[in-house]
Amino acid sequence: MSLILSMAAFALVASITPGPVNIVALSSGAQFGFRASQRHVAGATLGFVLLLVLMGLGLHEVLQRWPALTRVVQLAGVAFLLFMAFKLATDNGQLDAKESGRAPSMLYGAVMQWLNPKAWLACVAGMGAFVADGEARLVWQFAAVYLVICYLSVGCWAYAGTFLRGYLSNPAGMRLFNRGMALLLAVSAGYLLLP
């Protein structure tokens, strides 16, 4: 039981802390509401858990063998974060989902995790800490714990955005909020380029 609690504590800290996926969940909740944001929340959760399982079953060995692949993933992540920042910065601020586009999709959330360096670090660190020997039973146990914790954590960010929605009911306020979120994503991308 203590192993499961340790896994849950690790998953909570890694999932609830600010990062690109959570920033998008917050922004989606504010702009499209909690229900529409659930596709992003589910996609981000499933995308992360798939990455976690693959890492536990040996993907980290591939990355060690070809370190250039790690750099490619990092640069793709930076490009994706900058694209998302651009989309947020140029949004018109309308809260009506019909006028301002669609909430992030399930695939969008999953791809975000695969291009999110924070997710890769969490997978490597988590598997190193809890499943160092690669035992399949522990990999799946950790993935099950992470599935629940990650979904609730990203969902909390979407809910927080929904709460902010009431304060951002005018387009000017939403534009300002979206530009603030875009700046956070751009700073995250810049930080990843540092040596």
C-alpha positions as CSV (number, residue, x, y, z in Angstrom):
1,M,0.0,0.0,0.0
2,S,2.9,2.4,0.8
3,L,4.2,1.9,-2.8
4,I,0.8,2.9,-4.3
5,L,0.6,6.0,-2.0
6,S,4.1,7.0,-3.1
7,M,3.1,6.5,-6.7
8,A,0.0,8.6,-6.2
9,A,2.0,11.4,-4.5
10,F,4.5,11.5,-7.3
11,A,1.7,11.5,-9.9
12,L,-0.1,14.3,-8.1
13,V,2.9,16.5,-7.9
14,A,3.9,15.9,-11.5
15,S,0.3,16.3,-12.8
16,I,-1.1,19.2,-10.9
17,T,1.9,21.6,-11.2
18,P,1.7,24.2,-14.0
19,G,2.8,23.2,-17.4
20,P,1.7,23.6,-21.0
21,V,-1.1,20.9,-20.9
22,N,-2.6,22.5,-17.7
23,I,-2.3,26.0,-19.2
24,V,-4.3,24.9,-22.2
25,A,-6.9,23.2,-19.9
26,L,-7.2,26.4,-17.9
27,S,-7.7,28.4,-21.1
28,S,-10.1,25.9,-22.6
29,G,-12.2,25.9,-19.4
30,A,-12.3,29.7,-19.4
31,Q,-13.3,29.9,-23.1
32,F,-15.4,26.8,-23.8
33,G,-16.5,25.6,-20.3
34,F,-15.8,22.5,-18.3
35,R,-17.8,20.0,-20.4
36,A,-16.2,21.0,-23.7
37,S,-12.8,20.9,-22.1
38,Q,-13.2,17.2,-21.1
39,R,-12.0,16.1,-24.5
40,H,-8.7,17.8,-23.9
41,V,-8.5,16.5,-20.3
42,A,-9.2,12.9,-21.5
43,G,-6.8,13.1,-24.4
44,A,-4.0,14.6,-22.3
45,T,-4.5,11.8,-19.7
46,L,-4.6,9.0,-22.1
47,G,-1.6,10.4,-24.1
48,F,0.4,10.7,-20.9
49,V,-0.4,7.2,-19.7
50,L,0.5,5.7,-23.1
51,L,3.8,7.5,-23.0
52,L,4.4,6.3,-19.4
53,V,3.6,2.7,-20.3
54,L,5.9,2.7,-23.3
55,M,8.6,4.3,-21.3
56,G,8.3,1.6,-18.7
57,L,8.4,-1.1,-21.3
58,G,11.6,0.1,-22.9
59,L,11.2,3.4,-24.9
60,H,13.8,5.0,-22.6
61,E,16.4,2.5,-24.0
62,V,15.7,3.7,-27.5
63,L,16.2,7.3,-26.5
64,Q,19.5,6.4,-24.8
65,R,20.7,4.7,-28.0
66,W,19.7,7.6,-30.2
67,P,20.0,10.8,-28.2
68,A,19.3,12.9,-31.3
69,L,15.8,11.6,-31.2
70,T,15.4,13.3,-27.8
71,R,16.4,16.6,-29.3
72,V,14.0,16.2,-32.2
73,V,11.1,15.6,-29.7
74,Q,12.2,18.6,-27.7
75,L,12.3,20.9,-30.8
76,A,8.9,19.6,-31.9
77,G,7.6,20.4,-28.5
78,V,8.9,23.9,-28.6
79,A,7.4,24.4,-32.1
80,F,4.0,23.1,-30.9
81,L,4.0,25.3,-27.8
82,L,4.8,28.3,-29.9
83,F,2.0,27.4,-32.3
84,M,-0.4,27.1,-29.3
85,A,0.8,30.4,-27.9
86,F,0.1,32.0,-31.3
87,K,-3.4,30.6,-31.5
88,L,-4.2,31.9,-28.0
89,A,-2.7,35.3,-28.6
90,T,-4.7,35.8,-31.8
91,D,-8.0,34.5,-30.4
92,N,-10.8,37.1,-30.6
93,G,-12.0,36.6,-27.0
94,Q,-15.5,35.6,-27.8
95,L,-16.9,33.1,-25.3
96,D,-19.4,31.6,-27.7
97,A,-17.8,28.4,-28.8
98,K,-19.6,28.6,-32.2
99,E,-18.0,31.9,-33.0
100,S,-14.5,31.3,-31.6
101,G,-13.7,27.9,-32.8
102,R,-13.7,24.6,-31.0
103,A,-12.3,23.4,-27.7
104,P,-9.1,21.4,-27.9
105,S,-9.8,17.9,-29.1
106,M,-8.9,14.6,-27.5
107,L,-6.1,14.1,-30.1
108,Y,-4.8,17.6,-29.4
109,G,-4.5,16.8,-25.7
110,A,-2.7,13.5,-26.4
111,V,-0.3,15.0,-28.9
112,M,0.4,17.8,-26.5
113,Q,1.6,15.3,-23.9
114,W,3.9,13.6,-26.4
115,L,5.5,16.9,-27.3
116,N,5.6,18.1,-23.7
117,P,9.1,17.9,-22.2
118,K,7.5,18.0,-18.7
119,A,5.6,14.8,-19.5
120,W,8.8,13.1,-20.8
121,L,10.7,14.0,-17.7
122,A,7.9,12.8,-15.4
123,C,7.8,9.5,-17.2
124,V,11.5,8.9,-17.0
125,A,11.7,10.0,-13.4
126,G,8.6,8.1,-12.3
127,M,9.7,4.9,-14.0
128,G,13.2,5.3,-12.6
129,A,11.8,5.7,-9.1
130,F,9.1,3.1,-9.1
131,V,9.8,0.6,-11.8
132,A,13.6,0.6,-12.3
133,D,13.7,-3.1,-13.0
134,G,11.0,-2.9,-15.7
135,E,8.6,-5.3,-14.1
136,A,5.4,-5.2,-16.2
137,R,3.1,-5.6,-13.2
138,L,4.5,-2.4,-11.6
139,V,4.4,-0.6,-14.9
140,W,0.7,-1.3,-15.3
141,Q,0.0,-0.5,-11.6
142,F,1.8,2.8,-11.9
143,A,-0.1,3.6,-15.1
144,A,-3.4,2.8,-13.4
145,V,-2.6,5.2,-10.5
146,Y,-1.4,7.9,-12.9
147,L,-4.6,7.5,-15.0
148,V,-6.8,8.6,-12.2
149,I,-4.5,11.3,-10.7
150,C,-3.6,12.8,-14.1
151,Y,-7.3,13.0,-15.1
152,L,-8.3,14.7,-11.9
153,S,-5.4,17.1,-12.0
154,V,-5.8,18.3,-15.5
155,G,-9.6,18.4,-14.9
156,C,-8.9,20.7,-11.9
157,W,-7.2,23.2,-14.3
158,A,-10.2,23.0,-16.7
159,Y,-12.6,23.6,-13.8
160,A,-10.5,26.5,-12.5
161,G,-10.8,28.0,-16.0
162,T,-14.6,27.5,-15.9
163,F,-14.6,29.4,-12.6
164,L,-12.7,32.2,-14.2
165,R,-15.2,32.3,-17.1
166,G,-17.6,34.3,-15.0
167,Y,-14.9,37.0,-14.5
168,L,-13.9,37.0,-18.2
169,S,-17.4,37.4,-19.7
170,N,-16.4,40.2,-22.0
171,P,-14.2,39.7,-25.1
172,A,-11.6,42.2,-24.0
173,G,-11.0,40.4,-20.7
174,M,-10.8,37.1,-22.4
175,R,-8.4,38.4,-25.0
176,L,-6.2,39.7,-22.1
177,F,-6.4,36.3,-20.3
178,N,-5.6,34.4,-23.5
179,R,-2.6,36.6,-24.2
180,G,-1.4,36.0,-20.7
181,M,-1.7,32.3,-21.2
182,A,0.0,32.6,-24.6
183,L,2.9,34.4,-22.9
184,L,3.2,31.6,-20.4
185,L,3.4,29.0,-23.2
186,A,6.0,31.1,-25.0
187,V,8.1,31.4,-21.9
188,S,7.8,27.6,-21.4
189,A,9.0,27.1,-24.9
190,G,11.9,29.5,-24.5
191,Y,12.9,27.8,-21.2
192,L,13.1,24.5,-23.1
193,L,15.7,25.9,-25.5
194,L,18.1,26.8,-22.7
195,P,21.1,24.5,-22.4
